[in-house]
Amino acid sequence: MDKKPLLYAIISAVLFGLSSPLAKLLLWDISPVAMAGLLYLGAFAGLMIYSLVTWKKTGAGVNKPTPLEKKDWPWLLGATLAGGIIAPISMMLGLNLISGFSTSLLLNLEGVCTAIIAVVVFKENAGRNLWIALLCMTAAGVFLSWDSTQSRFNILGPLLIVLATFCWGIDNNLTRQISEKSPVQITMIKGLIAGTVSLSTALIMGQHVPFDISILYALLLGAFSVGISLVFFIRALKGLGASRTGTFFSLGPFVGAIVSLVIFKNWNEWIILPAFLFMAAGLWFIFNERHTHAHLHRFITHTHSHHHDDLHHMHEHQPQFTGSHSHEHTHPPLNHTHVHWPDTHHRHAH
């Protein structure tokens, strides 16, 4: 089983995990709704610069990433509404009310929401390792939600963060349906639409938007924690499916919590060790999953980026290519057995 999607998920999670504590610092100067807009506009701006720099290399030919088609737009618009507008606004409003530490940990629920929606709505297969990993990640979040100063769990306050995680769970599953397409294009469109809507809403509501260096910091944070993070997340979705990517993404809130502890000095003593052990156990179960059985690949013709060193792209064409490339190709019916993730070519029933 290809481990690269796991690396993509880790990079995405770490970058996203940094967003909560760093955004908390910026919320002292920028209103929550405006902050959500600036983060997504930063994602758009950052990837626009990247696209212009790399245009000569990917501007034409079979190496060009697979662009979005008309049939992909409902999935993208739904994902943008849920995960690009409602979720970040909810998160910033919640982050303005509770600590960056608590916010980071409650974001563990995104993995749970993503997995449940993937299994229940989109019928994605979930093995024993996935459910054990989810339990471990949730247990880590429960430990880290303990408020040692008052000896109680802080459950009632962060309802907005819970709403954000649910919306991101919807976003992740909708984006999975178009994960074969260019992740840079998907993220740029998300960033432009979501950022414009959120920032315009903030201005219409008369919320405070300071025109100083803090805007630049917000855009820069968005370029990395939203833009680059989303690109790697979509690549992970393509290779792992929504449930496993969402579970692995639970590493991000843990990173955010640690950074929050370092920045705001609100260490919670003994709870760090068991939370860390549960988090490490969850990652271990996903990393060592081996899902194998006889399965049938049905006849299909589609276009996406691929290479010829796997079991599913043995076709020939002229000229020959050794690396990743994109073109329309046909898969004949094939019945075989091998270990696999629920990736693009393994969305079969069980």
C-alpha positions in Angstrom: 0.0 0.0 0.0 1.4 3.4 -1.1 2.5 5.3 2.0 2.8 8.7 0.2 -0.9 9.7 0.9 -0.1 9.2 4.6 2.7 11.7 4.3 0.4 14.1 2.5 -2.1 13.8 5.3 0.5 14.5 8.0 1.8 17.6 6.2 -1.7 18.9 5.7 -2.6 18.2 9.4 0.5 19.9 10.8 0.0 23.0 8.6 -3.7 23.2 9.5 -3.0 22.6 13.2 -0.9 25.8 13.3 -3.9 27.9 12.3 -5.8 27.9 15.6 -3.1 29.3 18.0 -1.7 31.7 15.4 -5.1 32.9 14.4 -5.9 33.4 18.1 -3.1 36.0 18.2 -4.4 37.8 15.1 -8.0 37.9 16.5 -6.9 40.6 18.9 -6.8 43.0 15.9 -9.1 41.4 13.3 -12.8 40.4 13.7 -13.6 36.7 13.5 -15.6 36.8 10.2 -13.0 39.0 8.5 -10.3 36.7 9.8 -12.0 33.7 8.1 -12.1 35.6 4.8 -8.5 36.7 5.0 -7.3 33.2 5.6 -9.0 31.9 2.5 -8.0 34.8 0.4 -4.5 34.1 1.5 -4.9 30.6 0.3 -6.0 31.9 -3.1 -3.2 34.4 -3.3 -0.5 32.0 -2.3 -1.5 29.4 -4.8 -2.0 32.0 -7.6 1.6 33.0 -7.1 2.6 29.3 -7.2 0.6 28.7 -10.4 2.2 31.7 -12.1 5.7 30.6 -11.2 5.1 27.0 -12.4 2.9 27.9 -15.4 5.7 27.2 -18.0 6.2 23.7 -16.6 2.6 22.6 -16.4 0.8 25.0 -18.8 0.3 22.5 -21.6 0.6 18.8 -22.6 -0.1 15.6 -20.7 1.8 16.8 -17.6 -0.9 19.4 -17.0 -3.1 18.6 -13.9 -6.6 17.3 -14.7 -8.9 20.4 -14.7 -12.4 20.5 -13.2 -15.3 19.6 -15.5 -18.9 20.8 -15.5 -20.1 17.8 -13.5 -17.6 18.6 -10.7 -19.0 22.0 -9.9 -21.9 20.9 -7.6 -19.5 19.0 -5.4 -17.1 21.9 -5.3 -19.7 24.5 -4.5 -21.2 22.4 -1.8 -17.8 21.8 -0.3 -17.0 25.6 -0.5 -20.2 26.5 1.3 -19.8 24.0 4.1 -16.1 24.0 4.6 -15.0 27.4 3.1 -17.7 29.7 4.5 -19.7 28.2 7.4 -16.9 26.2 9.0 -14.2 28.9 9.2 -16.6 31.6 10.3 -17.9 29.2 13.0 -14.4 28.4 14.0 -13.2 32.0 14.3 -16.3 33.0 16.3 -15.7 30.1 18.6 -12.0 30.8 18.8 -12.8 34.3 19.9 -14.7 32.9 22.9 -12.4 30.1 24.1 -8.7 29.4 24.2 -6.7 28.3 21.2 -5.8 25.2 23.2 -9.4 24.1 23.6 -10.2 24.9 20.0 -7.3 22.9 18.7 -8.4 19.9 20.7 -12.1 20.1 19.8 -11.1 20.1 16.1 -10.3 16.3 16.7 -14.1 15.9 16.1 -13.5 16.7 12.4 -11.9 13.3 11.9 -14.9 11.6 13.6 -17.4 13.6 11.6 -15.6 12.9 8.3 -15.4 9.1 9.0 -19.0 8.8 10.1 -20.3 10.7 7.0 -18.0 8.7 4.7 -19.2 5.4 6.1 -22.9 6.2 6.6 -23.7 8.4 3.6 -21.0 7.5 1.0 -20.7 3.8 2.0 -16.9 3.9 2.3 -15.5 0.8 3.9 -14.3 1.2 7.5 -12.1 -1.6 8.9 -11.3 -2.5 12.5 -8.1 -0.4 12.5 -10.0 2.7 11.4 -12.5 2.5 14.3 -9.8 1.8 16.8 -7.9 4.8 15.5 -11.0 7.0 15.8 -11.5 5.8 19.4 -7.9 6.6 20.2 -8.0 10.1 18.6 -11.3 10.8 20.5 -9.8 9.7 23.8 -6.9 12.0 23.2 -9.2 14.9 22.6 -11.2 14.1 25.8 -8.1 14.1 27.9 -6.9 17.4 26.4 -10.3 19.0 27.0 -9.8 18.7 30.8 -9.6 22.1 32.5 -7.1 21.4 35.3 -7.6 24.8 36.8 -11.3 24.1 37.6 -11.2 20.2 37.6 -13.9 19.8 35.1 -14.4 19.2 31.4 -15.0 22.3 29.3 -17.9 20.9 27.1 -20.7 23.5 27.0 -18.8 26.5 25.5 -17.4 25.4 22.1 -20.6 24.6 20.2 -19.4 26.8 17.3 -16.2 24.7 17.0 -18.3 21.5 16.9 -20.4 23.0 14.1 -17.2 23.9 12.3 -16.0 20.3 12.5 -19.3 18.9 11.2 -19.2 21.3 8.2 -15.6 20.3 7.5 -16.6 16.7 7.6 -19.2 17.4 4.9 -16.6 19.4 3.0 -14.0 16.5 3.1 -16.5 14.0 1.8 -17.7 16.3 -1.0 -14.2 17.1 -2.0 -13.3 13.5 -2.1 -15.7 13.1 -5.1 -13.5 15.4 -7.1 -10.1 14.5 -5.6 -8.8 13.2 -9.0 -8.8 16.7 -10.3 -6.2 19.5 -9.9 -5.9 20.1 -6.1 -4.4 23.6 -6.8 -7.3 24.6 -9.0 -9.9 23.3 -6.4 -8.2 25.1 -3.5 -7.8 28.4 -5.5 -11.5 28.4 -6.4 -12.5 27.5 -2.8 -10.2 30.3 -1.5 -11.5 33.0 -3.8 -15.2 32.3 -3.3 -15.0 31.6 0.4 -12.6 34.5 1.1 -14.6 37.0 -0.9 -18.0 36.0 0.7 -16.6 36.1 4.3 -14.7 39.3 4.0 -17.6 41.0 2.2 -19.9 39.9 5.0 -17.6 41.3 7.6 -17.4 44.7 5.9 -21.2 44.8 5.4 -21.7 44.0 9.1 -19.3 46.8 10.0 -16.8 44.5 11.7 -13.3 45.8 12.4 -10.7 45.2 9.6 -7.5 47.0 10.3 -5.5 48.0 7.3 -2.1 47.3 8.7 0.6 44.6 8.9 -1.9 42.2 10.6 -3.7 41.7 7.3 -0.4 40.6 5.7 0.1 38.1 8.6 -3.4 36.7 8.1 -2.9 36.3 4.4 0.4 34.6 4.9 -1.1 32.2 7.5 -3.9 31.4 5.1 -1.4 30.7 2.3 0.2 27.9 4.4 -2.4 26.7 6.9 -5.3 26.7 4.4 -3.8 26.8 0.9 -0.9 24.4 1.0 -2.7 22.3 3.6 -5.7 21.9 1.4 -3.6 20.9 -1.6 -1.9 18.1 0.4 -5.3 17.1 2.0 -6.9 16.6 -1.5 -3.9 14.5 -2.5 -4.4 12.4 0.6 -8.2 12.1 -0.1 -7.3 10.7 -3.6 -5.1 8.0 -2.1 -6.8 7.2 1.2 -10.4 8.0 1.0 -12.3 10.4 3.3 -12.6 8.3 6.4 -8.9 7.5 6.8 -7.7 10.9 5.7 -10.0 12.5 8.2 -8.8 10.2 11.0 -5.1 10.9 10.2 -5.9 14.6 10.0 -6.7 14.4 13.8 -2.9 14.8 14.2 -3.4 18.5 13.3 -5.4 19.6 16.4 -2.8 17.9 18.6 0.0 19.9 16.9 -2.1 23.0 17.4 -2.6 22.3 21.1 1.1 21.9 21.6 1.8 25.1 19.8 -0.9 26.8 21.9 0.7 25.6 25.1 4.0 27.0 24.0 2.6 30.4 23.0 0.1 31.0 25.8 1.8 29.0 28.6 -1.4 27.2 29.6 0.1 23.8 30.3 -2.3 21.2 31.6 0.2 19.0 33.5 -0.5 15.3 33.6 -3.0 15.1 30.7 -0.4 15.6 28.1 1.2 12.1 28.5 -2.0 10.0 28.1 -3.2 12.2 25.3 0.0 11.8 23.5 -0.1 8.0 23.9 -3.6 7.8 22.6 -2.7 10.0 19.6 0.4 7.9 18.8 -1.7 4.7 19.1 -4.3 6.0 16.7 -1.7 7.0 14.1 0.0 3.6 14.5 -3.3 1.7 13.8 -3.9 3.7 10.6 -0.3 3.5 9.4 -0.3 -0.3 9.8 -3.6 -1.1 8.3 -3.6 -3.8 5.6 -6.9 -4.2 3.8 -6.9 -6.9 1.2 -9.5 -9.1 -0.6 -10.6 -10.1 -4.1 -12.3 -7.2 -5.8 -13.7 -6.3 -9.3 -12.7 -3.2 -11.3 -15.5 -2.4 -13.7 -15.1 -1.0 -17.2 -14.5 2.8 -16.9 -13.1 5.6 -19.0 -11.9 8.7 -17.2 -9.2 11.3 -17.0 -6.9 11.9 -14.1 -3.2 12.2 -13.2 -1.5 8.7 -12.9 1.7 6.8 -13.5 2.4 3.3 -14.9 4.1 1.7 -12.0 1.0 0.4 -10.3 -1.5 -2.4 -10.9 -4.2 -0.3 -12.6 -2.5 1.7 -15.3 -0.8 -0.9 -17.6 -2.1 0.7 -20.8 0.3 1.8 -23.6 0.4 5.0 -25.6 2.8 7.1 -27.6 4.9 8.7 -26.5 5.8 6.6 -23.4 5.9 8.3 -20.0 7.7 7.2 -16.9 6.4 9.8 -14.5 3.1 11.2 -13.5 0.9 12.4 -16.4 -2.7 13.0 -17.3 -4.9 11.9 -20.2 -8.1 10.1 -20.9 -7.7 6.3 -20.5 -9.8 3.2 -20.3 -9.7 0.5 -17.6 -10.9 -2.9 -18.8 -12.8 -5.2 -16.3 -10.3 -6.7 -13.9 -10.7 -9.1 -11.0 -7.7 -9.4 -8.7 -6.4 -9.4 -5.1 -4.0 -7.0 -3.4 -3.8 -4.7 -0.4 -5.3 -1.3 -1.0 -6.8 1.9 0.4 -10.3 3.2 -0.6 -8.6 5.4 -3.2 -9.8 6.5 -6.6 -9.8 3.0 -8.0 -11.1 1.2 -5.0 -14.5 2.6 -4.1 -16.1 -0.8 -4.4 -18.7 -2.3 -2.1 -17.8 -4.8 0.6 
